Amino acid sequence: MPPAEDDFTPPKGVFLLVRLAGEAMGCGGLRTESDGTAEIPACNDNPHAAYWFEKTLR
């Protein structure tokens, strides 16, 4: 099932467009999940992973 039109607009999420010298280079969408999501301590020492989250599956 494709995402709903508002899945990538605030407050549900955001759609990002990356530009370099005015030219589109990439894009991506982020959706927020608030139900059952919690920040947890780091699982390893990966320098590129600043935040760690878990979600309880039902």
Secondary structure, DSSP 4 states (H G I P E B T S, - for coil): -PPPGGGGSTTTEEEEEEEETTEEEEEEEEE---TTEEE---SS--TT----EEE---
